Amino acid sequence: MKTRIGIAGYGNLGRGVECAVRETSDMELTAVFTRRDPSSLKIQTENVPVVSMDDILEWKDRIDVLVLCGGSATDLPVQTPELAKNFNVIDSFDTHANIPVHFAAVDEAAKANGNTAMISVGWDPGMFSLIRAYSSAVLPNGKDYTFWGKGVSQGHSDAIRRIEGVANAKQYTVPVEAALEAVRNGENPELTTRQKHTRECFVVLKEGADPEKVRKEIVEMPNYFADYDTTVNFISAEEFAANHSGLAHGGFVFRSGCTGFNHEHSHVIEFSLKLDSNPEFTSSVIIAYARAIKRLNDKGDTGCKTVFDIPPVLLSEMTPEEMRARLL
Amino acid sequence: MKTRIGIAGYGNLGRGVECAVRETSDMELTAVFTRRDPSSLKIQTENVPVVSMDDILEWKDRIDVLVLCGGSATDLPVQTPELAKNFNVIDSFDTHANIPVHFAAVDEAAKANGNTAMISVGWDPGMFSLIRAYSSAVLPNGKDYTFWGKGVSQGHSDAIRRIEGVANAKQYTVPVEAALEAVRNGENPELTTRQKHTRECFVVLKEGADPEKVRKEIVEMPNYFADYDTTVNFISAEEFAANHSGLAHGGFVFRSGCTGFNHEHSHVIEFSLKLDSNPEFTSSVIIAYARAIKRLNDKGDTGCKTVFDIPPVLLSEMTPEEMRARLL
C-alpha cells in the first residue's frame, strides 16, 4: 500500500510537494487542506479532494504523513504541535533561533499521542545542516562556512516592499566570489558580514516616488541592509515581470580543517546547491523524509525528529541491499 | 569513561587513526596490534602498547572498537569477519564490487557474537556514498556523476611499478575540467571513461631501461590505462622524492535532476573534497563512525552496518540539543 500524503497549505511549497509525490512510486497524494474556500482552489492533480482545514480531523485515519506548508513566522509554531496530536507531521520550520522551542513543543505533542513528527526539513535547515553535522564530526579541528545565493531572499524583498513609494521589489543575496575562493583554498579567512554577501535589489517605484529617498531607506535599513554592500536598481513593472519572477536559490557549505600529528595536513569539504526552484527542491527533500517518518512510525519510533536523527537508508525507495550494491 | 580504540595494522591508515583519536575528547588509543615484531614498531603516541596480532584475543574486554587498517585485497576479507567474532570492528573495505559478499560475512559473524561491525567507511566508499544516497532520494528524477582526483591511485601506481625497467612510479587520476563544467552546468552529459578522467604518470626508470618501451606498455595496459588519455613523464629519483611523495586526493560527486509538474526546473547538487592526506582524512571519517558503533553496541544494536544505517546524531561529540541549536 502506498504512503498516503496530505498537504496542509497550498502555496509554492504545497505545489512543490504535490509535484514531488509524483516522482515516487511508493507515495500518493490523498488530500490537500486549505484555510481558503476549498471550491476556490484549483490543484494540479486530478481526482484529489481539496478540503477545508476545519475538517482536517475527519482525515485522521486516512493520511499517513501530513506535510505542513505554512510559514515559519506565524503558521508553523501553532500548526505543527497542534496537528502532531493527530497526525504524523513534517514541516520546514526555518527560523533557526527558535528551533529548540519549536522542537520541544512538537516533541511533546507527538510523543503523547504516539505520532512521529519532523521539523526543519529542506535545504537550510536540512541538507546544509547534514553537511555541517557530518563534516564537523569528521574534521573536529576545523571551521565552518555557509554562504547563501545567488538567490531570492523573501524576507528582504518583503522589507523593501514595506517602504513608502515601493510598488514591488525583489532582493537577491549574492555570495562574494573572493570570499568563496579564499575558503575554497583553505585560507580559513575571518570574514565580516560585508565580506561574505552582497545584496542586489530590483525595485519598481510607485508613480511619483523619489528614487533617491527609497534607495537611502533601503541601504541604511538596520539588520537587513546596513551591514552589507547593497545595490538598488529601479526597473519598470514590465522588466520586473519578465526577469524577476523566478524563485531560484542555492548556496555553499564548507568545512576546512586539519589532521596529522602536528596538524600538518589540511582538507576542504565543499557542498553546494544550484536550484532553479527553491520551493520545489525544498519539497523534494521533505518528501524523501516523509518516507522515513512513515517507516519510523511503523516501528513505533515516535516524537519529534530532525535530519540528524534519520539514517539515510530510511530515505530511499531502494532496499538496503540495493543501496549497498549501487551507491556504496 | 572514554571509548577505548584499538588499531589493527600500522601503515598510513593506522597512523592516521592514531592522529584522529587525538582530536577527540571522548576516545583514547588503547593498543596497536601488528603482524610485525612489536618491538620493531615505533608509534607516535607515548605509553600505548604495541602488541602482536597473535595476542589480540587477550584484549577482548579492553577494547571498545577495533579499527582494522589492512588492505581490501587480501587482509580485510579475512580479518573483518574473523575479528568481528570478538570485537566491535570497523574497516574501510573499498572493493566496491565485493561489498555485498563482505557485508554478509561480517554481518553473520558480528550478529552471532553480539558485536557491532561497520564496513566500507572512508570517503569513497563513505562520504561520497552518503551524498549519492541523500541526493538520489531527494532528486529521484536525476543523474549521478562521480569524479576522482586530482590524486594518487595506489592501484595504478602499483601496476606501473610491476613493469620491467621501472624503479618507482606514481599515477595521478585527474578529472577532466570540461566534463566537470558540463555537469556543473546541468547539461547532463553522457561521458565516456576517456572524457571523465586523464591519467598522469611519473616514472623513475632503472639503469638502462628503454623509456619508449615502458611508455608503450603503460598506455596500452588494458583496464588500467588503455581507455584513458595517459601521459607518462620520466623523472629522476631525486625529483620523485621531492615532488611525488605526498598522498593528496579528492574528488567530486554530483547529482543533477529535475522537479516540477512538467520537469521544468533543474537543480545541481555538488559535493567535493580536497584532501592533503588521503589516509588521514579516511581515518578521521572512521573515528567519527567508531563513536557511532560504540553507541549502537551499547544499545544492543548488533550486526554489520554501513554509513547508510547511521543517523548523523551518533557521529558527534555534541549532544542532540547542541546539534539542533548550533548546526541545524
Interface residues (C-beta under 8 A of the other chain):
Chain A: G16 E18 C19 A20 R22 E23 T24 Q44 H96 I99 P100 F103 S120 P125 M127 S129 L130 I131 R132 A133 Y134 S136 A137 V138 L139 P140 N141 R184 G186 T259 G260 F261 H265 S266 H267 V268 I269 E270 F271 S272 L273 K274 L275 D276 S277 E280 F281 S283 S284 V285 A288 R291 T306 V307 F308 D309 I310 P311 P312 V313 L315 S316 E317 P320 E321 M323 R324 A325 L327 L328
Chain B: G16 E18 C19 A20 R22 E23 T24 Q44 H96 I99 P100 F103 S120 P125 M127 S129 L130 I131 R132 A133 Y134 S136 A137 V138 L139 P140 N141 R184 G186 T259 G260 F261 H265 S266 H267 V268 I269 E270 F271 S272 L273 K274 L275 D276 S277 E280 F281 S283 S284 V285 A288 R291 T306 V307 F308 D309 I310 P311 P312 V313 L315 S316 E317 P320 E321 M323 R324 A325 L327 L328
